[in-house]
Structure formats: C-alpha cells, structure tokens
Amino acid sequence: MSSNQIVIKKKSPATRCDICHMSDQFDSDTETCLRCSNVLIPASAIYSPPTMDVRPIDEVKSFQQFASKFIAYSFLAMVGSIFLTILFGLFQILPLAFIFAVLSFFLGGVFIISLGIFVLYMAGTLLASLVQNIYDSLRARS
C-alpha cells in the first residue's frame, strides 16, 4: 500500500450537521437539520474544479536536477577554459590563448546567468510554498 492511499477503518453515523456544524437541532437517524433544512446550497459550493495548475513533484525535481547539473558543468567548462587560456599564454601560443579567453568569457556569462535564473526559480518556489501554507492555514480556520 502506498502512502497516498487512505484507509477507512470505521464508519459511524453523523452526529452533527455538515452545513452549520451544530448538533442541537440535528437528527442523526434521518441526517437532517431543522436549522438548515431550508438553506439552498449552490452547486458551485459542492463541487468546484481545482483552479491552480499544480505540477507533479517529479517534474520539479527533474528541473532542479537538470539546472544544478547545467550550472556545475558550465562552471567546470569555464574553469577549464581559463586554465587552458593561462596554459597557452605561458607557452606563448597566443591565438589559442585568445580563443580560450573568449570562450571562458562566454562560459562565465552562461554560468552567472544560469546561476541567477536558478536562484530566482528556487526563491520563487520557496515563496510560492510559503504563500500556499499561509493560504491553507487561513482556509482551515474558516
């Protein structure tokens, strides 16, 4: 059995009204409430389709794994090209040193930009999670 399944161990008759949540005028045999028997409930209150587009957690994790690998590889490529620039500069092979200097410049830009995007994504995910938790706690109170 997976952790997403709910197991009902015991079913008992209702002891209070589902609308007003009071038990003083609720008849548990007929499951009717004298207080709420004339209240009309709109269909939208019974069923409302989900409004938020929630992505599966696997999709989020796969993006995070891809982004972190991309950042790591771009950093390694940048460091490698800087090393080759210095190496070719020491041996005075200037055309190759210039090519790797330009390449390291562009790889450094890719690294900085991808790191910034990833940090913004993670901050947005954290902020969205925080807002969702606040919304859920306020909704549970009402």
Beta strands, then each sheet from edge to edge (+ up, - down):
strand 1: 26-27
strand 2: 32-33
sheet 1: 1+ 2-
end
